[in-house]
């Protein structure tokens, strides 16, 4: 089970880093949303032992929180 958790966390991290490379032309709010979703997905995966539902739920919550962060 530990191997699956590490694989899931690694895969999500790689996808998140690749996705952040596309944030160059995005607004600050869009960047915060994307970052929040990525961090939330990793957190959800870790907290639920790699559960798909936990990962998606974490991404959704993180995206909403990131969208509401006022970045200056």
Residue, then its C-alpha position, 0 to 999 in steps of 0.5 A: x500500500x505504501x508503494x501505491x501512495x508514493x506512486x500516486x503522490x509522485x504522479x500528482x506532483x509531476x502533473x502539477x509541476x507540468x501544469x504550472x508551466x502553462x500558467x505563464x499567460x494566466x491571470x493571478x487568480x487563475x494561477x492561484x486556482x491552479x496551484x490550490x487545486x494541485x496542492x489540494x489534490x496532493x493533500x487529498x491523496x495523502x490524507x485518504x491513502x491515494x483514494x481517487x475520491x479524496x484526490x478529486x475532493x482535495x483538488x476541488x477544495x484547494x481550487x476554490x480556496x486558491x481562487x479566493x486568495x487575493x494575490x498581489 
